[in-house]
Amino acid sequence: MPRRKPGTLLPLEKEILRTALSLRGSFHGFGLAHAMREQSGSRALTAHGTLYKALGRLEERGLLSSVWEDAAAAEGRPRRRLYELTGEGARIARAEPATAPSPRVAARPA
């Protein structure tokens, strides 16, 4: 598999940025995955590990920032990492054209 060129984004990363832009504010990974499925019928997520690796790459590039949720807000559940789109991330998200949702499995013609 060829390596991607420096500075390019994977389709999943582009979709994350576009969805994050629509969420307007901070979000956590599970909420982002839910929004991606609702908005575009995303099939890009095969596992949550895929999402969190992509979020980490976007944060390393300065397109997202994150902080751990306040322990008091967790109230009996594990704390979540809250992500937010940076100014550069928002600029790139606005510049990326929206893509059509992944096609569902079509019925075979008889």
C-alpha positions in Angstrom: 0.0 0.0 0.0 1.5 3.3 -1.0 2.2 5.9 1.7 0.1 9.0 1.5 1.6 12.4 0.6 2.5 14.6 3.6 -0.3 17.1 4.2 -3.1 15.0 2.7 -6.0 13.7 4.7 -7.7 10.3 4.5 -11.4 10.3 3.6 -12.2 9.4 7.2 -10.2 12.4 8.5 -12.0 14.7 6.1 -15.4 13.3 7.2 -14.4 13.8 10.9 -13.5 17.4 10.3 -16.8 18.1 8.4 -18.8 16.5 11.1 -16.9 18.3 13.8 -17.7 21.6 12.1 -21.4 20.8 12.2 -21.3 20.0 15.9 -20.2 23.5 16.8 -18.2 23.1 20.0 -16.6 20.3 22.0 -17.5 16.7 21.3 -16.4 13.2 22.5 -15.5 10.3 20.2 -18.7 8.3 20.7 -20.9 11.4 20.0 -18.9 12.1 16.9 -19.3 8.6 15.6 -23.0 8.8 16.2 -23.2 12.1 14.4 -21.2 10.8 11.4 -23.6 7.8 11.1 -26.7 10.1 11.3 -25.4 12.8 8.9 -23.9 10.7 6.2 -24.6 7.1 6.8 -20.9 6.7 7.3 -19.5 3.3 6.9 -16.0 4.5 7.3 -15.8 3.4 10.9 -15.1 -0.3 11.2 -14.2 0.0 14.9 -13.9 2.7 17.4 -10.1 2.2 17.4 -10.2 3.5 13.8 -11.9 6.7 14.9 -9.6 7.3 17.9 -6.5 6.8 15.8 -7.8 9.3 13.3 -8.6 11.8 16.0 -5.1 11.4 17.4 -3.6 12.1 13.9 -5.8 15.1 13.5 -4.7 16.4 16.9 -1.0 15.9 16.0 -1.5 18.0 12.9 -3.1 20.8 14.9 -6.6 20.4 13.4 -8.2 19.3 16.6 -7.4 20.0 20.3 -8.5 17.9 23.2 -8.8 17.9 27.0 -10.0 15.3 29.5 -13.5 15.9 30.8 -13.7 17.3 34.3 -14.0 14.4 36.8 -17.1 15.9 38.4 -18.9 15.8 35.1 -18.3 12.1 34.7 -20.6 11.2 37.7 -20.2 7.4 37.9 -18.8 6.7 34.4 -15.4 6.9 32.9 -14.1 10.4 32.0 -14.2 11.2 28.3 -11.7 13.1 26.1 -13.4 16.2 24.7 -12.3 17.3 21.3 -12.7 20.7 19.6 -11.9 21.8 16.1 -9.1 24.3 15.9 -9.2 27.4 13.6 -7.1 25.6 11.0 -9.2 22.5 11.3 -12.4 24.6 10.7 -10.7 26.2 7.7 -9.9 22.9 6.1 -13.3 21.4 6.9 -15.0 24.3 5.1 -12.7 23.9 2.1 -13.4 20.1 1.7 -16.2 19.4 -0.6 -19.0 17.2 0.8 -19.0 13.7 -0.5 -22.0 11.6 -1.2 -22.8 9.0 1.5 -21.5 5.5 1.0 -23.9 3.6 -1.1 -25.9 0.9 0.7 -25.8 -2.6 -0.6 -28.1 -2.5 -3.7 -30.5 -5.2 -4.6 -29.4 -7.3 -7.6 -31.5 -7.0 -10.7 -33.5 -10.1 -11.5 
